[in-house]
Amino acid sequence: MLIYKIFRAEEWAALQAQGETRGAPIDVADGFVHFSTAEQAAETAAKHFAGAENLTLVACDAQKMGDDLKWEVSRGGAEFPHLYRPLRLSEIAWTAPLPLQAGAHRFPEAMA
């Protein structure tokens, strides 16, 4: 199963350079890396990245994360995947730009 993380340009560059990340400042503050399912990703983008450009969508293999990935109730009572350790570059299945068009982010067809 694939789960998704949205990175700002500087966060994505840091992950590529360092090979792992604890995520964005909100991830570090919360103590885990926030992810979304394919169904949750557009709402996550609208809520946390409204109007932001130069974003990268990262698809990760949830199985590679093992027991460090927990599914926990969050926004709207839905379960969201949370990773309780750094995300490793090796866990990324694919990436895609997340362009802003007409005020909304356009997600790749690969998510469907």
Secondary structure, DSSP 8 states (H G I E B T S, - for coil): -EEEEEEEHHHHHHHHHHSEE--SHHHHHHTSEE-B-TTTHHHHHHHHSTT--SEEEEEEEGGGGGGGEEEEE-GGG-EEEEESS-EEGGGEEEEEE--EETTEE---GGG-
